Amino acid sequence: MVPMLIGGSINTIGYGIATLGSALGVAWIFASLINGTARQPEAHKPMFQATMIGFAVVEALALFGFVLAFIAK
């Protein structure tokens, strides 16, 4: 019996999982902004600024994962 060979790179699977995590993070960040704005419209500006910082951090982590997927080859 011959074992099955897996073609390709396991880095692709790891980056796919990392991308799903980043997508969920961005979705939760903006869902929280919408929910907070609906509850207190006058606090939209401070919440929006915090949202942009959180969005930038999550996207930076996704880009680091993308770069590391190519470096690890």
C-alpha positions in Angstrom: 0.0 0.0 0.0 1.4 3.4 -1.1 0.8 6.4 1.2 -0.8 9.4 -0.4 1.6 12.3 -1.2 0.5 15.8 -0.4 1.6 18.3 -3.1 2.1 22.0 -2.4 3.1 23.8 0.7 1.7 23.7 4.2 2.4 27.4 4.4 -0.7 28.0 2.2 -2.9 26.3 4.7 -1.5 28.2 7.6 -1.9 31.5 5.8 -5.5 30.6 4.9 -6.3 30.0 8.6 -4.6 33.2 9.6 -6.6 35.1 7.0 -9.9 33.7 8.4 -8.8 35.0 11.9 -8.1 38.4 10.5 -11.4 38.6 8.6 -13.3 37.7 11.8 -11.3 40.3 13.7 -12.2 43.0 11.3 -15.8 42.0 11.2 -16.1 42.1 15.0 -14.4 45.5 15.2 -16.8 47.1 12.7 -19.8 45.3 14.2 -18.9 46.8 17.6 -18.6 50.3 16.0 -22.0 50.0 14.4 -23.5 48.7 17.7 -21.9 51.4 19.8 -22.9 54.2 17.4 -26.5 52.9 17.4 -26.5 53.0 21.2 -24.7 56.4 21.6 -24.5 58.4 18.4 -22.8 61.3 20.2 -19.8 59.1 20.9 -19.2 58.1 17.3 -16.0 60.1 16.8 -13.9 58.6 19.7 -15.2 55.1 18.9 -14.3 55.6 15.2 -10.8 56.6 16.1 -10.3 53.5 18.3 -11.9 51.4 15.6 -9.3 52.6 13.0 -6.4 51.8 15.4 -7.8 48.3 16.0 -8.4 47.8 12.3 -4.8 48.8 11.5 -3.4 46.4 14.0 -5.5 43.5 12.8 -4.6 44.2 9.1 -0.9 44.5 10.0 -1.0 41.1 11.6 -2.6 39.7 8.5 0.1 41.2 6.3 2.9 39.9 8.6 1.4 36.4 8.2 1.4 36.9 4.4 5.0 37.9 4.4 6.0 35.0 6.7 4.2 32.5 4.5 6.7 33.4 1.7 9.8 33.7 3.9 9.2 30.2 5.5 9.5 28.5 2.1 
